[in-house]
C-alpha cells in the first residue's frame, strides 16, 4: 500500500498551505532579537512560534 492510498483502493490529493513570517530587531551593535511564526494548514492548522536572541561575542564572530 502506498502512503497516499486509502484502504478502499482509491487515492485523494489535498492541498497543503504554509505561511511563514519573521521579523528582527537590532537591540545593540552585537545583539539581535528575532521573532517568527509559521502556519501549516490542511484539515488541521499547526502554528509554530520562534523566538531568538542572537549575541555576537565580538566583531570577528558572526
C-alpha positions in Angstrom: 0.0 0.0 0.0 1.3 3.5 -0.9 1.2 6.3 1.7 -1.5 8.2 -0.1 -3.7 5.2 -0.8 -6.9 4.5 1.2 -7.8 1.0 2.2 -10.6 1.1 -0.3 -8.0 1.4 -3.1 -8.7 4.9 -4.2 -6.5 8.0 -3.6 -7.2 11.6 -2.9 -4.8 14.6 -3.1 -5.2 17.6 -0.8 -3.6 21.0 -0.9 -1.2 22.0 1.9 -0.7 25.6 2.9 2.4 27.1 4.5 2.9 30.7 5.6 6.0 31.9 7.4 6.5 35.4 8.9 9.7 36.7 10.5 11.0 40.0 11.8 14.1 41.0 13.7 15.1 43.9 15.9 18.7 45.2 16.3 19.0 46.0 20.0 22.7 46.9 20.1 25.7 46.6 17.7 26.1 42.9 18.6 22.6 41.9 19.9 19.6 41.0 17.7 16.1 39.8 18.8 14.2 37.7 16.2 10.6 36.6 16.3 9.0 34.3 13.8 5.7 32.5 13.2 4.8 29.7 10.7 1.4 28.3 9.9 0.9 24.8 8.3 -2.6 24.0 7.3 -4.6 21.2 5.7 -7.6 19.7 7.6 -5.9 20.9 10.9 -3.7 24.0 11.4 -0.3 23.9 13.1 1.1 27.1 14.5 4.9 27.2 15.3 6.3 30.3 17.0 10.0 31.0 17.2 11.9 33.5 19.4 15.7 34.0 19.2 18.2 36.2 20.9 21.5 36.4 18.9 24.6 37.8 20.6 27.9 38.2 18.8 30.9 37.6 21.0 33.0 40.1 19.2 33.4 41.6 15.7 35.1 38.5 14.3 32.2 36.1 15.1 29.0 36.4 13.2 
